[in-house]
Amino acid sequence: MAEKLYMIALSPTMTEGTLARWKIPEGQAFKAGSVLCEVETDKASMDYEAPKDGVLLKVLLAEGGRAAVGDVIGIIGKAGESPDALLAELSRVVAAPPQAGAAPASPASGAGPSPASSAAAPAAPAATVPAPGPSPAASDPGGPAPSSPLARVLAAELGVDIRSLRGTGPGGRVVKRDVEAAAGGRAPAVPGPATRPAAAPVSAQATPVPRAPSGEQTVRTEPVAGKRAVIARRLSESFFTAPHYYLKRTVDAERLLALRESLADPEGRKPSINALLAKLAAAALARHPAVNAGWKDEGAGKAAVEYRSRADVGLAVALPDGLITPVVRDCGSKGIARIDEEMAALIAKAKGPGLAPEEYTGATFTITNLGGFGVEEFTAIINPPGSAILAVGAALAEPVAMPDGTVAVRKRMRLTLGCDHRVIDGAVGAAFLRDLAGLIEEPGRALA
């Protein structure tokens, strides 16, 4: 018989996904394991594989639409089956207001998930579904409001009293757009049931703003969704939750650059500066395990610091639609050539088919290098679950006073270490940066 196709968690931290595109059209048969659609979530595009053989009877979430985990995005079944019964059931769920004091339905509570109407209207013939009315619980500040998990998190971040909101989600449930609208002081816009929003352009550069006659200003507005939305949320959480402080140091990069030249293969290919820095950072982390740590909230006002045994180093990589951090695991036990090879493969995969969650999560230390753009010095936001990030500037030729009183031109590089003060005290961060600078200036010390 026909059954609902739910949005599932395609990564460990996924709470919401953007449906980038359907890989098969309505009415087409598929086999178990076939890719039904492509979902953007947690900084990567993931394939949603079919759980069993069947036919895609109805698409309920349009391309470019968003849905929370547990929302219904389609109907599948056998050839010749009709989705009408399930469509009618979903319509009744949307139309019927929840009972006062009733808890919101969620997969975690064992109740049936709601249809994915929080992001885009179904492509099904649901024009007869009436707009949801106000929820009694949502309008009563004294009682809990039916709401999605994402809406509750966002409300806490933005300082919005979720109990006072009128939900526009299924059954009057408060969803993300309601919280965003309340924070912005405007009424939420409920998407119409017949609309199919187009997917947002990949980047601002991909869709230039049309030129206007001289003296006139034109503006192109692009909705924030997919990777960009995840990045914005996570960096905001990091910056406003972790008390950042920054330590700066200028290092002599002559020997580091000479080492890179000496490691060139017979065809002249040299390891990247980032691979060398990852190896030296791992050596410094081994000497300062307090930096290779992360803050963990345990709930009920309790927290802990997790100390990691190995250095999993992430590298910030810019993509057309956002930023991602591929992670090279256990850099301390690998040679520079191996680190460089793995780093290059991860970057290529990030720019192509996309990384799996385990390839971009869990960095214990992160490096971000803008030297290739000529940037001399900058600060960066910490990438959780790590507690430190190293911002690397360009290696510039500068006159330097030498110990013997002479002046020489040397290649020098500016480092900025960002630290989470909850985990890394100032003296600890300073000692780590001092030793890392020493390893960069004398790479051979990493062998000691």
C-alpha positions in Angstrom: 0.0 0.0 0.0 1.0 3.6 -0.5 3.1 5.1 2.3 4.7 8.4 3.3 8.3 9.3 2.5 9.8 11.2 5.4 12.8 13.6 5.5 15.4 11.6 7.4 18.6 12.7 9.1 21.3 12.3 6.6 24.0 13.5 8.9 24.6 13.3 12.7 23.6 17.0 13.4 20.9 17.4 10.7 17.6 19.0 11.9 16.4 20.4 8.6 17.3 19.8 4.9 16.8 21.7 1.6 15.6 19.5 -1.2 18.0 20.5 -4.0 16.5 18.3 -6.7 14.5 15.2 -7.3 16.5 12.5 -9.2 13.4 10.7 -10.5 10.1 12.1 -11.7 6.6 11.5 -10.3 5.3 8.1 -11.5 8.7 6.5 -12.1 9.6 3.2 -10.5 12.8 2.7 -8.5 14.8 0.0 -6.8 15.9 -0.1 -3.2 19.1 1.9 -2.9 18.3 4.1 -5.9 18.9 7.8 -5.3 15.5 9.5 -5.0 16.6 13.0 -4.4 19.5 15.2 -3.4 19.3 17.0 -0.1 21.5 19.9 1.1 22.3 19.7 4.8 25.1 20.2 7.2 27.3 21.9 4.6 27.1 19.1 2.1 24.8 17.7 -0.6 23.7 14.2 0.3 21.9 11.5 -1.7 18.6 10.3 -0.3 18.4 6.5 -1.2 15.2 4.6 -1.6 14.4 2.4 1.4 12.7 -0.2 -0.8 11.5 -0.9 -4.3 8.5 1.1 -5.4 7.1 4.1 -7.4 7.2 7.8 -6.6 3.5 8.4 -6.5 3.5 12.0 -5.4 6.1 14.8 -4.7 5.1 16.9 -1.7 8.2 19.0 -1.3 9.3 21.1 -4.2 12.9 21.6 -5.3 14.4 24.4 -3.3 12.0 23.8 -0.4 13.0 23.1 3.2 11.7 20.4 5.6 12.5 19.4 9.1 13.6 15.8 9.9 10.4 13.8 10.2 8.3 15.9 7.8 6.6 14.2 4.8 8.3 15.0 1.5 6.5 12.5 -0.8 4.4 9.4 -1.2 5.7 6.1 -2.5 4.0 2.8 -3.2 3.4 0.2 -5.9 2.6 0.8 -9.6 -1.1 1.7 -10.1 -1.7 2.7 -6.4 -3.3 6.0 -5.7 -1.9 8.5 -3.2 -5.3 10.1 -2.7 -6.0 8.5 0.7 -2.8 9.7 2.2 -3.2 13.1 0.7 -6.6 13.4 2.3 -5.1 12.2 5.6 -2.3 14.9 5.4 -4.9 17.5 4.6 -6.9 16.6 7.7 -3.7 16.8 9.8 -3.0 20.3 8.5 -6.6 21.5 8.8 -7.3 20.2 12.3 -6.1 22.5 15.1 -4.3 20.6 17.9 -6.0 20.1 21.3 -5.1 22.6 24.0 -2.0 21.5 25.9 -1.2 18.7 23.4 2.5 18.1 22.9 3.8 18.7 19.3 4.1 15.5 17.3 7.6 14.5 16.6 9.4 11.3 15.6 11.2 11.3 18.9 7.9 11.1 20.9 6.6 8.3 18.8 3.8 10.3 17.1 3.5 10.5 13.4 5.5 13.3 11.7 3.8 16.2 10.0 3.9 17.0 6.3 6.7 19.2 5.0 4.8 22.5 4.8 7.3 24.6 6.7 9.5 25.2 3.7 7.5 24.8 0.5 4.0 23.9 -0.3 3.3 20.3 -1.6 3.4 19.8 -5.3 0.3 17.6 -4.6 -3.3 18.8 -5.3 -3.7 20.1 -1.8 -5.4 23.4 -2.8 -8.3 22.5 -0.7 -6.3 22.4 2.5 -7.5 25.4 4.6 -5.0 27.6 6.2 -4.2 26.5 9.8 -5.9 28.5 12.5 -4.2 29.7 15.6 -3.2 27.1 18.1 -4.9 27.4 21.5 -1.6 26.5 23.2 0.4 28.8 21.0 -1.8 31.8 21.9 -1.8 31.1 25.6 1.4 32.4 27.1 0.9 30.2 30.1 1.0 26.9 28.2 3.6 25.2 26.0 3.3 26.1 22.3 3.3 23.3 19.7 6.5 23.9 17.8 9.3 22.2 15.9 12.6 21.5 17.5 14.4 23.9 15.1 11.9 26.7 16.0 12.5 26.2 19.7 16.3 26.4 19.3 16.0 29.5 17.0 13.6 31.2 19.4 16.1 30.7 22.3 18.9 32.2 20.2 16.8 35.2 19.1 15.2 35.9 22.4 11.6 35.3 21.1 8.9 34.0 23.4 7.7 31.0 21.4 4.6 30.6 23.5 3.2 33.9 22.2 3.5 33.0 18.5 0.7 32.0 16.2 2.0 28.9 14.3 1.6 28.6 10.5 2.9 25.1 10.3 0.9 21.9 10.2 -1.9 21.9 12.8 -0.9 25.4 14.0 2.6 24.3 14.9 5.2 27.1 15.3 8.0 26.6 12.7 11.2 28.4 11.8 9.6 31.0 9.7 7.3 32.1 12.5 10.2 32.7 14.8 12.2 34.6 12.1 9.1 36.7 11.4 8.6 37.5 15.1 12.3 38.5 15.5 12.0 40.8 12.5 8.7 42.3 13.7 6.6 41.2 10.7 3.9 38.7 10.1 5.0 35.4 8.7 4.2 34.6 5.1 2.5 31.3 4.6 3.5 29.7 1.3 0.6 28.9 -1.0 -0.2 25.3 -1.7 0.4 25.5 -5.5 3.7 27.2 -5.5 7.0 25.5 -6.3 9.9 27.7 -5.3 12.9 27.6 -7.5 16.2 26.6 -6.1 18.4 29.5 -5.0 21.4 30.3 -7.2 24.7 28.7 -6.2 26.4 32.0 -5.3 26.0 35.8 -5.6 28.6 35.7 -8.4 26.5 33.2 -10.4 23.6 35.6 -10.8 24.8 39.1 -11.3 22.6 42.1 -10.4 21.1 43.5 -13.6 22.7 46.8 -14.5 20.4 49.9 -14.2 20.5 53.2 -16.0 23.1 55.6 -14.6 22.2 56.9 -11.2 19.7 54.2 -10.3 20.3 51.5 -7.8 19.1 47.9 -8.3 19.0 45.2 -5.7 18.8 41.4 -6.0 17.6 39.5 -2.9 18.7 35.9 -2.5 17.1 33.7 0.2 19.6 32.2 2.7 19.2 28.4 2.5 21.2 25.1 2.3 24.8 25.3 3.3 24.9 29.1 3.7 22.0 28.9 6.3 23.8 26.1 8.2 27.1 28.1 8.2 25.4 31.3 9.3 23.7 29.5 12.2 26.7 27.5 13.4 29.2 30.5 13.2 26.7 32.7 15.1 26.3 30.0 17.7 30.1 29.7 18.0 30.9 33.4 18.1 28.1 34.3 20.6 28.5 31.2 22.8 32.3 30.7 23.0 34.1 33.7 24.5 36.8 34.3 21.8 40.1 35.9 22.4 43.0 36.3 19.9 46.8 36.0 20.1 49.0 37.3 17.3 52.5 36.5 16.3 54.8 37.1 13.3 57.1 34.2 12.3 60.0 33.9 10.0 58.8 31.5 7.2 62.1 31.1 5.3 62.9 27.6 6.6 59.3 26.5 6.2 59.4 27.6 2.5 62.8 26.0 2.0 61.5 22.7 3.4 58.6 22.8 1.0 60.9 23.3 -1.9 63.1 20.4 -0.7 60.1 18.1 -0.6 59.2 18.6 -4.3 58.9 15.3 -6.3 60.8 14.6 -9.5 58.0 16.3 -11.5 58.3 19.5 -9.4 55.1 19.0 -7.4 55.5 20.4 -3.9 53.3 19.8 -0.8 51.0 22.6 0.1 51.8 25.1 2.9 48.6 23.9 4.6 49.9 20.3 4.8 53.1 21.5 6.4 51.2 23.7 8.9 48.8 20.8 9.7 51.8 18.5 10.5 53.5 21.2 12.7 50.2 22.1 14.4 49.8 18.4 15.3 53.3 18.3 16.8 52.5 21.5 18.8 49.2 20.0 20.0 50.9 16.9 21.2 53.0 19.2 23.5 50.0 21.2 24.6 47.1 18.7 25.0 45.0 21.4 26.7 44.6 23.1 23.4 43.4 19.9 21.7 40.2 20.0 23.6 36.5 21.1 23.3 33.7 22.4 25.5 30.7 20.1 26.0 27.4 21.2 27.4 25.8 18.3 29.3 22.5 20.1 30.2 21.0 21.1 33.5 23.7 23.8 33.8 26.5 21.2 33.7 29.4 21.2 31.3 32.7 19.3 30.7 35.9 19.7 28.7 36.8 16.9 26.3 40.5 16.3 25.8 41.3 14.5 22.5 44.1 12.0 22.1 44.9 12.7 18.4 45.1 15.8 16.2 42.3 15.8 13.7 43.1 19.0 11.7 40.4 20.8 9.6 41.2 23.2 6.8 38.6 25.9 5.9 37.8 25.6 2.2 35.7 28.2 0.3 33.0 26.9 -2.0 30.6 28.9 -4.3 27.7 28.4 -1.9 29.5 28.5 1.4 32.4 27.3 3.5 33.3 23.7 4.5 36.1 22.2 6.6 37.5 18.9 5.4 39.3 17.1 8.2 42.5 15.1 8.0 42.5 12.6 10.8 45.4 11.9 13.1 47.9 14.2 11.5 50.5 13.5 14.2 51.0 9.9 13.0 51.2 10.8 9.3 54.0 12.2 7.1 53.7 15.5 5.2 53.2 13.7 1.9 50.3 11.6 3.2 48.6 14.7 4.8 49.0 16.6 1.6 47.6 13.7 -0.5 44.5 13.3 1.8 44.0 17.1 2.0 44.0 17.4 -1.8 41.6 14.5 -2.2 39.2 16.0 0.4 39.3 19.4 -1.2 38.6 18.0 -4.6 35.7 15.9 -3.3 34.3 19.0 -1.5 34.3 21.0 -4.7 32.8 18.0 -6.7 30.3 15.4 -5.5 30.5 16.6 -1.9 31.9 15.3 1.4 30.3 12.7 3.7 29.6 14.0 7.2 32.4 12.1 8.7 34.8 13.9 6.4 34.0 17.4 7.6 33.0 17.1 11.2 34.9 16.6 14.4 38.0 18.7 13.8 39.9 19.2 17.0 41.9 22.1 15.5 41.3 24.2 12.4 43.5 26.1 10.0 42.3 28.9 7.7 44.7 30.4 5.3 44.0 33.5 3.3 47.6 34.1 2.3 46.9 33.1 -1.3 44.6 36.1 -1.5 47.3 38.5 -0.3 45.7 38.9 3.1 48.3 39.8 5.6 46.5 39.3 8.9 42.9 38.4 10.0 40.9 36.8 12.8 38.6 33.7 12.4 35.6 32.2 14.2 36.3 28.9 16.1 35.0 25.8 14.4 33.2 23.6 17.0 33.9 21.1 18.5 37.4 22.4 18.5 38.4 25.3 20.8 41.1 26.9 18.7 41.6 28.1 15.1 44.8 29.4 13.4 44.4 32.2 10.9 47.4 32.3 8.5 48.4 35.4 6.4 50.6 35.8 3.4 54.4 35.2 3.5 55.8 38.7 2.8 59.3 39.8 2.2 60.2 42.3 4.9 63.4 44.0 6.2 64.4 42.4 9.5 67.1 43.4 12.0 69.3 40.3 12.4 71.0 39.3 15.7 74.4 40.5 14.4 73.0 44.0 13.8 72.7 43.7 10.1 69.4 44.1 8.1 68.2 41.3 5.9 65.1 40.7 3.8 63.2 37.7 5.1 59.8 36.1 4.3 57.6 36.6 7.3 54.1 35.4 8.1 51.5 36.6 10.6 49.6 34.1 12.6 46.5 34.8 14.7 45.3 32.1 17.1 41.6 32.3 18.1 40.8 30.5 21.4 37.7 29.6 23.4 38.4 31.1 26.8 36.2 28.5 28.5 38.7 25.8 27.6 42.0 27.5 26.9 43.5 30.0 29.3 45.5 32.9 28.0 48.8 31.6 29.2 48.1 28.2 27.7 47.2 29.6 24.3 50.3 31.9 24.4 52.6 28.9 25.2 51.0 26.9 22.4 51.5 29.7 19.8 55.0 30.3 21.0 55.9 26.6 20.4 54.1 26.5 17.1 55.9 29.6 15.9 59.2 27.9 16.9 58.3 24.8 14.9 57.5 26.9 11.8 60.8 28.8 12.1 62.7 25.6 12.7 60.6 22.7 11.3 63.3 20.2 12.3 62.2 20.6 15.9 59.1 18.6 15.1 61.3 15.5 15.0 62.6 16.1 18.5 
